[in-house]
Amino acid sequence: MLKIEDLKGELTDIQLENMVRETLKDFSPVKKVLLIHPDYTRVDYTDKLVPMIYRELKKKQMTRIDGLNAGGTHRKMTEQEIKVKLGLDRENDLIFNHLYNHQFDQPEQLITVGEIASTFVSEQTRNELNQSIPVVVNKLIVEDYDLIITLTGTSPHEAAGYAGGLKVFFPGISGPTVIDLLHWSAVLVGIPNIIGSVDNPARKVINEGSSYIFKAIKAPVVSFDMVFEEGKDNKIIPKGLYSGVGFDGFTEAYEAAASASSQIHIVYIEDPIEQAVQVMDICYDEIWTAGKGSYKLQYPGVMASGGEVIIYAPHIQCFHSQKEMEKSIKEIGYHCKEYVLQYVKKFPDFSRNVAAHVINVRGSGKYDLKTKEENCDFQVTLATGIPEDVCHKVGLGYRDPATIRREDFTSSKRIWIEHGGKYLYKLKNS
């Protein structure tokens, strides 16, 4: 594993180029390359790294390079969005042969390479989920590439502890059952037991699933794991770059990146928050992804009892851009775990991925089976383009975005959070 970091400053382009060169020095010749990259919801410095990687590979006789967007269940990216993400929009000499979107719901794109035993899943979820998970992945990874390169960014993540590393395969380019059951198993364990931790049950499931994927891949696999900070005017500041080769190299690079992220992306506060406005960047263009504004405030004690999380995103018009997912969210609404567990018992075919999403956004609470009363620990309110009546129908609050003013959230217990959903909040003395 190689690393370079400057957590108090900023990595230069020369430092990044040297890191890329050092990581790839032993791979020659390489004719055909697959580059797997983050999607539009990840704000990072992929656009800096890809041109550096491309030019280094050209020196090694590369004749073909394909890109694969590891979007999970997020919407497809347009060709122009992918070009901007990869830095191709400003580099005319960088030519990819294909720019693929991973489409989790297209069986012809997928291949099964193994199965995680039900005993392992049961152990990791404390007997909450007692079934195996088929390891289904995009079949591009088993084609005749000479080298596979992945780029990931690392920050606290509700379903993995930290994003990055092997998560790019499992569930980033996995099939629907993988994505459903991984997120469902994570929500059964609970956000506070996962987010901001390197070693946790969800990450162990990710590692186990990825081990089957690595056995199926014929080519060497290289990981570049990024740690960064967002500065003024949305400037991305590279803070760390970590690389590894093969399964063990991936885990080592991820652990080093997570250690750095813990020093950058965790905010410690003195007292519980009564009201928080999470200002969501435009890269979050549906509640499916903007829900991070709620996730990142759910560490024990951070939100005061009866407090309110306001997801401020006037640009958002829907819960999910895919019609079936949107319909499912509107059918179930946003509820606490106890409510949703009863719902999926009644409707066993309901998407576990959607079920996990609504629990994660709504947060902790209690549901009385006898009285059918639900009491959540804090309120989640949308200040978006979604109409008031629709918000109320799904169990969320509503505020007109035009009424949200920064100056109203300046006290110690009422806070305004720029770059919403990017930072994990914890109490200092928790």
Secondary structure, 3 states (H helix, E strand, C coil): CEEEECCCCCCCHHHHHHHHHHHHCCCCCCCEEEEEECCCCCCCCHHHHHHHHHHHHHCCCCCEEEEEECCCCCCCCCHHHHHHHHCHHHCCCCCCCEEEECCCCCHHHEEEEEEECHHHHHHHCCCCCCCCEEEEEEHHHHCCCCEEEEEEECCEECCCEECCHHHHCCCCCECHHHHHHHHHHHHHHCHHHCCCCCCCHHHHHHHHHHHHHHHHCCCCEEEEEEEEEECHHHCEEEEEEEEEEHHHHHHHHHHHHHHHHHHHCEEEECCCEEEEEEECCCCCCCHHHHCHHHHCCCCCCCEEEEEEEEEEECCCCCCCCCHHHHHHHHHHCCCCHHHHHHHHHHCCCCCHHHHHHHHHHHCCEEECCCCCCEEECEEEEEEECCCHHHHHHCCCEECCHHHCCHHHCCCCCEEEECCCCCCEEEECCC
